[in-house]
Amino acid sequence: MSAKKKSKFSFPTAYTVILIVMLLVLGLTYVIPSGKYSKLLYDAEANVFVIESPTGKVSEKEATQKTLDELGVKTNLSKFTDGSISKPVAIPGTYEQLPKEKPTVFKALTTFLNAPIQGLYDSIDIIAFVLVIGGIVGVINKTGAFTAGISALSRNLKGKEAWLIVIITVIIGIGGTSFGLAEETIAFYPIVVPIFLAAGYDALVAIAAIYLGSCMGTMASTVNPFSTVIASNTAGIDFTSGMPLRIFMLVAGLAVCIFYTVKYAEKVKKDPSQSLIYSQKKELEDHFLKGHNEENVPEFTWGRKLMLLIFALSFVVMVYGVKELKWSFKEMTSLFLFVTFILAIFAKLSEKEFVSEFVAGAADLLGVALIIGLARGITIIMDGGMISDTILYGLSNVVSNMSGIVFSTVMFFVYILLGFFISSSSGLAVLSMPIMAPLADVVGVNRDVIVSAYQFGQGLISFITPTGLILASLAMVNVTYDKWLKFVTPLIIMISVLAIVVLGIGVII
């Protein structure tokens, strides 16, 4: 008798990972006490501060600097009146523990089932964006434009493929540090992955170039209005405070990420079996290089070139719209829908073929869209359980008696933990800065160190947190979470050491 083969463990899909995290967080809401800080919001129409107590009682106070000083919110009034701070701000010293509902199986079940559905509703703008991008990619793939373009690029970059990693990581890093380029990068994967595969790398290299560039850029944000500016405003300092250190962190961090990625990429190029996802090599090449045959490459005609140029220019317009015109996902999706209509002119497909390919392309990214909605459900459970403020309150008490480099180091790890539970950069800033920034005064540290610790900590956890974008990014190329963890863990350790050193320098100077 032949011995039975042992069943090989298969790491769960992104959907299952999210549901497991959702269950764990749901369990925490029954273990961690519920509690809230009073929140302050500026009402521009009435020119008053609206204050909501932990119990939900609402009151109003004059919108003056004196009011802010009395409440202990060390922020200039102008930051509220000019719209720099538009979200509710936590008021220091107002944390109050709230009674928790008696847990029941029915309540837990309904919370668990409702959260992902509500998450889909809340994420519909991002979901629509992803589906439209998928549709466009499906159409362009059908025309052979991607295949022809990839072949031309591969020929021109023969022997210089590593520069692709450098260029893409730096460009996306600049987008991250300047205006928080993050969710928008989802659109880049269908374009970049085939290029890297054709260059002899694996899909992890493409994810690294895009995702690490975005994470490192937002981690070392310089003028990003959604993190640096709002955190500095809420902390009561100018956003240029601590800028030299953050610029150093950006340059050094991107250099480390590029070196790490290129080293892995060249190892895979030299010996494909060294790839962490070698078992998926054929599957991924069949999917992303569909129709790509060096012996039968479609001619790179002017029509195909024009389609790729229009598609590329749409990203330039998108970046401009987000940065200068404050576009949301609705405007970005409308832009790409408009581009779809333009491409229909050059695609040389019948109406039925065009629609069919667009729908098929959107269907390819439906799984990614669902993951985005499911991940949002984790945040919904935490908000419903009112545990985020409790965690902040507990951690602020832990660091209040520390000083110097120990203080900055522990603050870094505090924000790693807070970043897991509060994935919104602006949300974490307005919640934590009024509480954490005054601690810097007590221990004799500049407040910009707190802002940097907030950025570095939340940025680092975004490399791996299931509540962020990583699972959606991995789903774009059908790579499991464990493979990414194995790839990125050594890099996280290196970046952590760099962040702690930079924060320590910030304390000393």
N, C-alpha and C positions, 0 to 999 in steps of 0.2 A: 504493500500500500504506500502510495506517495504521501509524504507529510503535507499536511494542510498548511498553506501559507497564512502567516499571521496577518490579520487585517491591519492595514497601515492607517495610522491616525491622519485624518484630513482636517486642517484648520478650518473653522467655520467661515462662512461668507460674511461680507460686511453687514448684511441685514441681521444676521444672528448676533454678531458682535454688538451692534447697536441695541438690540433687544436685551442682551445680557446686561449691558451697562445701564439700560433703562430700569431693569429689575433691581440692580444693585442700588441705584440712586433712589428708587422707590423705597427700598428697605431703609436707606439712610434717613428718609423723611419721617420714618417712625421711630428712629433712634436719636437723631439730633433734635434738640428742642427747637420749636418754632419761635421766631422772633423777628423784629424789624426795627430799623431806625426811623425816626421821623424824617420825612422828605420835604425838601423845599423846591418850589417851581416858580419861575417868574412868569406872570401873566402880562404880556406886552400890551394887550388892549386896555386892561384896567390899570396898568402900571402899578401892580401890587405883587407881593410875594404870597403865594398860596402854600400853606403848610399842612401836610397830612400826617397825623399822628400814627403810631403803630396800630392803634385800634380802628383807624379809618376816619377819625374826627378831622374835619377840615376847618381851618381858620385862615385869616388874612392879616398881613402886616404891611406897613409902608415899605415901598421899594427904595430903601435908603442904605447908605453904607453903615450907618449906625445900627440898623436892624441886623445886617450881616455880622457886624462885630459882636453884638449882643448874643447872637446865636452861636458864635464861635466858628463861623464859616469865613476863613481868612482869604477871601477872594474879592477882587475889585468889583464894585457894582457895575462898571462898564462892561464887564465880561458877560453879564446877564442881559443888559439892555441892548447890546449890539448883536445878540444872538449867538455869541461864541459858546455859551453854555445853554443848551436848550432842553436837556433832560433833567429829571428830578435829582437833586443833590442830597446826599445823606447829611444829617445834622449831627455833629459830634456830641457825645454824651447823652443821646436820647434813646439808646437801645433798650428795648423792652421785650421780655419774654412773653409769648402769647400762649394761651391754652391750645392744646392739640386735640383734634377730634379723636374720639375713641376708635382705634383701628378695627375694621371689619373686613372679612374676606371680600364681600360685595364691593365695598368702597375701594379697596386695593385693586380689584379686578377692573372696575370701571375706569379708574385713574389710568391704569396701564393700557387699556384698550383705547381710551379717548385721546391720550397724549399724542401718539403718532398720527392720528387723523387730524387733530388740531394742528400738529406740526406741518402737515401737508397743506392745510389751508393757509397757515402763516407764511409758508415758503413758496407760495404760488408764483411770485414774481421771478424768483431764481429758477424755478422749475420750467416756466415758460421760456426763459432765456436759454436754458440748456437744450430743450426740445427743438427750438428754432435753429440753434447752432448745429444740432445733429442733422436736421433736415437739409441745411445748406451743404454740409459735408457729404451727405448721401448723394446729392445732385452732382457735386463737383467730382466725386469718385466715379460716378457713372460716365462722365464725359471723358475720363482718362487724363484729366488735367493734372491731378495729383501725381499719378504714375509718371507722366512725362516730366513734370517738374522735379520730382525726387531723383530721377535718373540723371537729369542735367546737373543738379546740385551735387550729386555723388561724384560725377565725373570731374567737376570743377574743384571739389574739395579733397580729391584723392591724396591721402597722406597728411591732410590738415584737419581731419574730422574733429579733433579735440577742441579746435577753436569754436565749433558750434556750441559746446558746453560753456565755454567762457563767455561768449557773446550773449547767449540766451540767459544765463544766470545773472550776469551783470545788468542787462536791460530790465529784467523782471525785478531784480533787487532795487534798482533805481525807482521803479514804479511803486514798489512796496514802501520804501523809505519816504517817498514824496507825497503819495496820496492813498496809501494803503491798498495797493493792488493785491487782491486775494481771490475772492469768488470769481472775478472776471477771468482768472487764469484757466478755469475749467474749459473755456473755449479753445485754448491752445493745444490741448493734448491730441485731438484728432489730426492736427497738422504736424506737430513735432515728433510724435512717436514713430510714424513711418520713416521719417528722415533719419532718425537715430538707428532704427532697425536696418535700414539700407546701408548705413555707414558701418555696420558690423557690431554695433552695441546691442544692449538689451533694453527692454521697456523701463527697467528701474532707472537707467541713466536718464531717460527722458523725464520721468517723474522727478528725479533729483534736480535736474537743471531748472525745471519750472517751479516745483514746490519749495525746494530749499531756497531758491532765489527769492520767492515771495516771502517765506517765513523769516529769512535773514533780514530782508529789507524792512519788514514791519517790526521785527525785533529791535532793530537799531534805527527806528524812525527818527528822522531829523525835522521835517516840516509837515509830517502827516497830521492833518486836522482832526482825524478820528482817534488819535492816540496821544502823540506828543503835545499838540496844541491844547486839546481839551483837558488833558491831565495836568499840564502846567498851569492853565487858567484856574482849574479847580484847586490846585495846590497853592495858588496865590503868588506864582512867580512867572517871569517872562519865559516863553518857550525856548529862547536862545540860551538860557542857563543850562550848563552842562553839555552844550552842543559839540564842543571839540571832542569830548570823550565818546559821544554817540557816533560821531563821524569816524573816529578811530575804530570803534566796535564794528561799524558797518564795513569798512575796508578790510579789517582783519578777519571778520567773520565770513565775508564773501570769499576771501582768499582761501580760508580753510575749507569752505564748502566746495570750491572749485577744485582745489588740490585733491581732496578726498574723492570727489566724483570722477575726475579725470583718471586717477590712479586705478579705481575700480573699472572704469570704462576700458582702459587700455588692457587691463588684465583679461577682460571678457573678449575683447577684440582678438587678442593673441590666442586665447584658448576658450572658446564658447562654453565648454563644460564647467568653467569657473563661475559662470553666472548663477546667482541665487535662484533664478527662475528658469534654469536650463530645461527643466521638464516641460515648460510651456513654450519653448522656442518655436516649434512647428505651428502650434495653435495660434500664437500671436502673429507670426509671419503670414500665415494663411489669412488672418483677419485684416491686418493692417497693410499688408503688401499684396492684397487681392488684385490679381491682374498684372502684378509687377513681374515682368519677365524680361531680363536684360537682352534676350535674343529677340524679343518681340515687343519692344517699347513703343507706345504710341508717339507719333511725331509731335514735337513741342511746337505746335503751330501758334500763330499770332492770336488766334481765338482762345486757345488754352492759356497762353501767357496773359491775355487780357482778363480772363476769368480769375486767375490767381492774383493778379494785380488788384483787381476790384475787391477781392476777398481780403487781401492784406491791408489795403487802404481803409477798409471798414474798421479794422482794429485801431488804426491811427485815429480815426474819427471818434471811436469809442473812448479811447484814452483821453482825448481832448475834451469830450463831452463830460466824462466823469470828473476830470480835474478842474476844468474851467467853468463848465456850465452846471455843475452839481447834478448830473444825470443820475437817476435811479435805474433799477433793472427794467422798468417799464420803457424808458426811452431807449435803453440799449437793445432791448428785444425788438422794438419798433424799427430801429436802425437796421438790424440784420434781416428783418422781414422785408424791408424796403430793398435791401441788397439781393434778397431772394428773387424779387420781381425783375431786377436788372439782369441777374444771371440767366433768367428764363429766356432772355433775348439771345444770349450767346451759346446756350447749352446745346442747341440743335437737337432737342428732344421733343417728341410729340407731347401734347398736353397730358395725355394719360401716363406716359413714361415719366414726365417731370413730377407729377403729383405722386406717383407710385414710389419713386426714388426718394422724394422729400419725406414721405410718411415712413418709409423703411429706415431712413437715416435717423429720424426722430425716435423711432422705435428702438434703435440701437442704444440710445442714451436714456431710455425710459427708466432703466434700473438705477442709473446715476441720479436721476431726478427724485426717485423714491427714497434713496438713501439720504439726500439732502433734507427731505421732509421728515424722515424718521429721526435723524439726528436732532432736529429742532424739538422733537418730542421730549428729549432728555431735559432740555432747559425748561420746558413747560412744567414737567414734574417737579423740578427744583423750585420754581417760582410758586407753584401751588402749595408745596410743603413749607415754604418760607424758611429755608435753611441757609440761604446764601448770606444773609445779614448775620445770622448766628455764627457762622464759620468766620466771617470777617471780625466780629466782636471778639471771639475767642483768640484768634491769631494776633489781633492788635494788643491784647493783654500779654501774650507770650513775649512779644518783642519790646514791650515798653520799658523793661529794665535792662536792656542791653545797650552796648555803646560801640563806637568805632567800627572797625572792619567786621567784627562779629555781627554787629547790627545790620550792616549792608548785606552781608552774606546770608543771614537768616531771612532778611526781607526778600531777597532774590528767591529763596525756596518758598516763602510764604506766597509770593505772587505766582509761582508755578502751580501751587495748590489752588489758589483762587482762580487762576486762569482756566483750570479744568472745569470748575463749577460755573464760571461766568465767562463764556466765550466771546462776548461782545467787548471790544476794546474800549469803546466810549462808555458802555454801561459799567464796566469795571472801574473806569477812571472816576466817574462822578459818584460812584458808591464808596470807593475806598479812599480817594485822595483827602477828603475832608477829615477822615478818621486817622489815616496814616501820616499825612504830612506834618501835623503838629508834633508827632513823636520825634521827628528829626530835630525840632527845636529843643526838646527836652534832653536829648542825648548829644547835642552839639554838632549835628551833621547838617550840611546844606540840603535844602528841600529838593534840589534837582537830583540828588542821589536816590530819593524815594521814587521820583518820576522814572529814572533810569532803571531802577530795580523792578518797577512795575512793567516797563517795556520788555526788559530782558527775560523776566520770569514768564510773563504771558506769552511772549514770542517763542520761548524755548518749548513750552508745553504744546504749542500749536504744531510742532514737528510730529507729534504722535497722538494728540488727544482725539478720541472718537467723537467728541462733541464739536470738533472743528471740521475742516475740509478734507482731511487726509483720506477718510474712507471713500468719499465721493471721488477723489482724485485716483485712488487705487482702482475703484470700480470702472473708471474710464478705460483701463487697460487689463482688467480682470486679474489683478495681482492681489493675493491675500495679505491681510494685515501682519501676519507673523513674518512674512518675507521682508516687509518694509521695516519692521522692528529690528530684525537681524541686520539689515543693511545700515540703518541709521543710528543704532545705539552707540557705537564707538564715536561717531561724529557728535552726538549729543553730549557725551562726556567731555570731548575737546572744547566744544562751544561753552559748556558750563564753566570749565576752568577759566577760559578766556573772560567770560562775563564776570566771574567773581574777582578776578585780578583787576579788571577795568573799574568795577565798583569800588574796590579797595583803594585804587588810585584816586577815585573821586572823593573818598573820605579824607585821604591824606592831604590832598591839595585844597 
